[in-house]
Amino acid sequence: MSSAEISIIIADDHNVVRYGLCHILENVAGFTVVGDTGSGHQAVKMYAELKPDIVILDITMPDQSGLVSAEEILGLDSDAKIIFLSTHISEEYVSQALQIGVLGYILKTSRADQLVHAVRCVARSEKCYDSSISEILLGDNREKVEKIILTKREEEVLRMILDGHTSAEIAEKLYISPRTVGSHRNNLIQKFNANNTATLVKSACETRYEVQH
């Protein structure tokens, strides 16, 4: 395996789903699936033995939930990069994923290219949550720490940052220049009293804001 390859293990108790994931990811240049299992316990053992770059975990498995497995893996290695792949989009699960420190959360209804995008983002230590989950993160259910006012464009950029898009991707999708994206990113960092993009994401998930119309 070359140093550029991203090694992955997959844990999902549904055989068809797991084999489908293996097939999708094995056919992506630079990805290598080094192990797969239908057991949450086995996923933890596999991580300890194989030390993959990425772990993809189903949340609901019969022997041990993905939430528990993720905590155990992060207990072994605080830098472990984990993606939850689930049918669940409840606020409870999303909140637990954030608290545990899971970088990615993708729905099983997602397209193959969205899963590939998530793997690449998380491999760069960037958070990547499904767009419907981003709606939960940006909803009115967050505690109001302070009143932050965003422009409509700043909110668009923020949503794309939460979805794991790079500045170049945001510029292309919003038809603006990378420099303009950088300006919006810096404004967001200041408004959320963050130090960098990583702390911006954390603050945005915890802070309520309003959009200026």
Secondary structure, DSSP 8 states (H G I E B T S, - for coil): --TT-EEEEEE-S-HHHHHHHHHHHHTSTTEEEEEEES-HHHHHHHHHHH--SEEEEES--SSS-HHHHHHHHHHH-TT--EEEEES---HHHHHHHHHHT--EEEETTS-HHHHHHHHHHHHTT--EE-HHHHHHHTSTTS---S-EEEEHHHHHHHHHHHTT--HHHHHHHHT--HHHHHHHHHHHHHHTT-SSHHHHHHHHHH--EEEE-
